Amino acid sequence: LAKALERITAKCYVMAISHDMFFPPRDCEAEQKMIPGCELRLLSAVEGHMALNGFDPELVAQVDRNVSELLAITV
């Protein structure tokens, strides 16, 4: 995994959800650290992973803001 992740050259964010039990932020952070120049973005949602099903409009807004920011980066 480390060898694959360290080869990523694109600007990227790892977006972890604060209460996600499937993909805990600590696991996401460990993988994020293996990607050069990658940023960890912690999204807040008490519903955890289930908030991705549209239960939490604020989580959707957080994802949209981060993706929009990432796509606005010019190289």
C-alpha positions in Angstrom: 0.0 0.0 0.0 2.7 2.4 0.9 4.6 1.9 -2.4 1.4 2.6 -4.3 0.3 5.6 -2.3 3.8 7.3 -2.4 3.6 7.2 -6.2 0.6 9.5 -6.4 1.6 12.9 -7.8 -1.8 14.6 -8.1 -2.9 17.1 -5.5 -5.4 15.3 -3.3 -7.4 15.4 -0.1 -8.3 12.5 2.1 -11.7 13.4 3.5 -12.4 11.5 6.7 -15.7 11.7 8.5 -15.4 12.4 12.3 -17.6 9.6 13.5 -17.0 7.1 10.7 -16.8 3.5 12.1 -16.0 1.9 8.7 -13.1 4.2 7.9 -12.0 5.8 11.1 -10.1 9.1 10.8 -7.0 7.6 12.4 -6.9 5.0 9.6 -7.4 7.7 6.9 -4.7 9.8 8.4 -2.2 7.0 8.3 -2.9 6.5 4.6 -2.9 10.3 3.9 0.6 10.6 5.4 1.8 8.1 2.7 0.7 10.4 -0.1 3.1 13.2 -0.9 1.5 16.7 -0.6 -1.9 15.2 0.4 -4.0 17.0 3.0 -6.3 15.4 5.6 -9.7 17.1 5.7 -11.8 16.1 8.7 -15.6 16.4 8.0 -18.0 16.6 10.8 -21.0 14.2 11.0 -22.2 12.4 14.0 -24.0 9.8 11.8 -20.6 8.8 10.5 -20.4 6.9 7.2 -24.2 6.8 7.0 -24.3 10.6 6.6 -23.1 10.0 3.0 -26.6 8.6 2.2 -27.9 12.2 2.2 -29.1 12.2 5.8 -26.9 15.2 6.6 -27.1 18.1 4.2 -24.2 19.8 6.0 -21.9 16.8 5.3 -22.8 17.1 1.6 -22.0 20.8 1.7 -18.6 20.0 3.4 -17.7 17.5 0.7 -18.8 20.0 -2.0 -16.7 22.8 -0.5 -13.6 20.6 -0.4 -14.0 19.1 -3.8 -14.6 22.6 -5.3 -11.5 23.9 -3.6 -9.5 21.0 -4.9 -10.8 21.4 -8.4 -10.0 25.2 -8.4 -6.3 24.5 -7.9 -4.3 25.4 -11.0 -1.0 23.8 -11.6 
